[in-house]
């Protein structure tokens, strides 16, 4: 049994967002009118209180989680277009606990659990979840995708979840470079749809029936100009919306202090990986079982994120 932390009743928490990308042998997973129903059925085979998550992932690339404790989904609420649940990690530990019979505090073996709320919007293919240091920032999306892929390995159905990233921070980092020397893009078509920001590249992927687009761009001496290349910028936005990954290699100029004896140098090169710059939202959630309130808040946060992705001025 999972024991809740009674001191954690209501308070601020940090949310992260991810884009769910389903694939089956390079083709569309299901017919358009059945997508939501089938995705829900597949996900509920994993997001299930009776599912042995540790056994599923013990031989996967995320097997490191097994050593951290026992993982379990609980408190599951499934509606037509969303799944709401908690992901918990239970771990044995020793604590000094009061023993009234001995009139003393004694070292006692006990169990502790940490949980994270999560909600998957099946129409928009977006997951929102609590990011907790005790679980790991990406633990919920890594546990879900790894469990899903192990469970459906023989069916050749795969799930990848990419973090939706902070465009403002990424553009800020890019513009701080004196030169951008390399950009690597790994992009997939949008589902359900692109924004105006990512439309140029997504239209090519959709029109040419491209499953995955890989670009390894190495620029000439002057480097990449963010303000001139609409194609690359469209790809950046596509990845930012959760439809791929990008690695940007940039260079800094040497900085000198006023003192001639002291020199402060920035790294000559730095790599930005989009997944390391996630968009975050702080929100107050209720831990006393008021699920309707939490669900409404999480659904609203997804809408807010989608509005931010549509914003053409965001990050400029």
SVG drawing of the C-alpha trace seen along z (x, -y; Angstrom):
<svg xmlns="http://www.w3.org/2000/svg" viewBox="-16 -48 64 58">
<polyline fill="none" stroke="black" stroke-width="0.4" points="0.0,0.0 1.1,-3.5 1.1,-5.9 0.5,-9.5 2.5,-12.3 -0.1,-14.0 1.9,-17.2 1.5,-17.6 -2.1,-18.8 -2.1,-21.8 0.7,-23.9 2.6,-25.2 4.1,-22.6 5.9,-22.8 4.4,-21.4 6.1,-20.1 4.5,-19.3 5.3,-16.6 4.1,-15.7 3.0,-12.1 4.1,-10.6 2.7,-7.2 4.0,-5.1 3.2,-1.7 5.7,-0.4 6.0,-3.8 2.3,-4.3 -0.5,-6.1 -1.4,-4.2 -5.1,-4.1 -7.8,-5.6 -8.7,-9.2 -12.1,-8.6 -10.7,-5.9 -7.5,-7.6 -8.7,-8.8 -10.4,-5.6 -7.5,-3.3 -4.8,-5.5 -6.8,-5.5 -7.2,-1.7 -3.5,-1.2 -2.4,-3.7 -4.7,-2.2 -3.0,1.1 0.1,-0.7 -1.5,-3.3 -3.2,-0.6 -3.0,0.0 -2.5,3.7 0.4,3.3 3.8,4.4 5.8,1.4 9.1,2.6 8.8,5.9 8.1,4.2 11.0,1.8 13.7,4.0 15.3,4.9 14.6,1.6 16.9,-1.4 15.1,-3.0 16.0,0.0 17.8,-2.4 14.4,-3.3 13.9,0.2 16.7,-0.4 15.0,-3.5 11.9,-1.8 8.6,-0.3 6.7,-2.3 2.9,-2.2 0.0,-4.1 -3.0,-4.8 -6.0,-7.1 -6.8,-6.6 -9.7,-8.5 -10.4,-7.8 -12.9,-10.0 -13.6,-10.3 -10.6,-12.5 -8.3,-12.4 -6.6,-10.1 -5.8,-11.5 -3.6,-9.6 -0.9,-9.6 2.5,-8.0 4.0,-6.9 7.4,-5.6 7.5,-3.5 10.8,-2.9 11.8,-1.2 13.8,-3.3 14.8,-3.4 13.5,-6.2 13.6,-7.2 10.0,-6.7 8.5,-7.1 7.7,-3.9 5.3,-4.6 5.9,-1.2 9.6,-1.9 9.1,-5.6 11.8,-6.2 12.5,-6.9 13.6,-3.7 15.1,-3.0 12.2,-1.4 11.9,0.0 9.1,-1.8 8.0,-2.8 7.9,-6.2 6.2,-7.2 6.4,-10.2 3.6,-10.8 3.2,-13.0 -0.1,-14.0 -0.4,-13.6 -3.0,-14.2 -2.9,-13.1 -5.1,-15.0 -5.9,-12.4 -7.2,-14.9 -4.1,-17.1 -1.6,-14.3 -0.1,-16.3 0.8,-15.1 1.1,-17.5 2.7,-16.3 4.2,-17.4 8.0,-17.6 9.5,-16.4 13.1,-16.1 12.4,-13.0 11.1,-11.2 13.3,-12.8 12.3,-15.6 11.5,-13.3 10.5,-10.2 6.8,-10.2 7.3,-10.5 10.2,-8.1 8.3,-5.5 5.2,-5.8 7.0,-5.6 9.4,-2.8 6.6,-0.7 4.5,-1.2 7.2,-0.2 8.1,2.9 4.5,3.9 3.8,3.6 7.2,4.7 5.8,7.6 3.1,5.4 5.7,3.0 3.8,0.1 6.0,-2.7 5.5,-5.7 7.9,-8.6 7.3,-11.6 9.2,-14.8 9.2,-17.7 7.6,-20.9 10.4,-23.4 10.7,-27.0 11.0,-29.1 11.9,-32.3 14.8,-30.7 16.1,-28.8 16.0,-31.9 17.7,-33.9 20.5,-31.2 20.8,-31.1 21.2,-34.9 23.8,-34.9 26.2,-33.0 28.6,-35.0 28.3,-32.3 26.2,-29.2 28.3,-26.5 26.1,-23.4 22.4,-22.5 21.2,-18.9 17.4,-18.4 15.5,-15.2 11.8,-16.0 8.5,-14.2 5.2,-15.3 2.7,-17.0 -0.4,-15.3 -3.0,-16.8 -1.7,-20.0 1.1,-22.5 1.2,-26.2 1.9,-29.0 5.4,-29.1 6.2,-25.4 4.0,-25.2 6.7,-25.5 8.6,-22.4 5.6,-20.4 3.9,-21.0 6.9,-19.4 6.8,-16.4 3.1,-15.9 3.1,-16.5 6.1,-14.2 4.8,-11.5 8.0,-11.8 8.1,-9.8 11.3,-11.4 13.5,-14.2 17.1,-14.2 19.3,-17.3 22.9,-17.8 23.7,-21.4 27.3,-22.6 27.5,-26.3 30.2,-28.3 32.6,-30.6 30.1,-33.3 27.7,-30.8 23.9,-30.5 21.8,-33.7 18.5,-33.1 16.8,-36.1 17.3,-35.1 16.5,-31.4 12.8,-30.7 13.3,-27.0 15.6,-26.3 13.6,-28.5 10.4,-26.6 12.2,-23.4 13.3,-24.9 9.7,-25.8 8.5,-22.3 10.9,-20.7 9.9,-23.3 6.3,-22.1 7.4,-18.6 7.8,-17.1 11.4,-16.3 14.8,-17.0 17.5,-19.6 21.1,-20.1 22.6,-23.5 26.4,-24.1 27.4,-27.7 30.5,-29.6 31.2,-32.5 33.7,-35.2 36.3,-35.6 35.3,-38.1 37.9,-40.3 37.5,-42.0 38.6,-45.6 41.7,-44.3 44.5,-43.4 45.7,-40.8 42.4,-38.9 40.6,-37.3 37.2,-35.7 36.5,-33.2 33.2,-31.7 33.4,-28.3 34.5,-28.4 31.7,-26.1 28.4,-25.1 25.7,-22.7 22.0,-23.4 19.7,-20.4 16.0,-21.4 14.9,-18.7 17.1,-20.3 15.1,-23.6 11.5,-22.6 8.7,-25.0 7.5,-25.1 4.4,-26.4 3.9,-26.8 0.5,-26.0 -1.4,-25.1 -2.9,-21.6 -4.9,-19.9 -3.7,-16.6 -6.8,-15.9 -8.6,-14.0 -10.3,-17.0 -9.7,-15.5 -12.2,-17.6 -10.5,-20.8 -7.0,-19.4 -8.3,-18.0 -9.8,-21.4 -6.6,-23.2 -4.4,-20.8 -6.6,-21.0 -6.5,-24.8 -2.7,-24.7 -2.6,-22.6 -4.7,-25.2 -2.4,-28.0 0.6,-26.1 -1.1,-25.7 -1.8,-29.4 1.8,-30.2 3.0,-27.9 0.7,-29.8 2.2,-33.1 4.4,-34.4 6.0,-37.0 6.9,-34.5 10.7,-34.4 11.5,-37.3"/>
</svg>
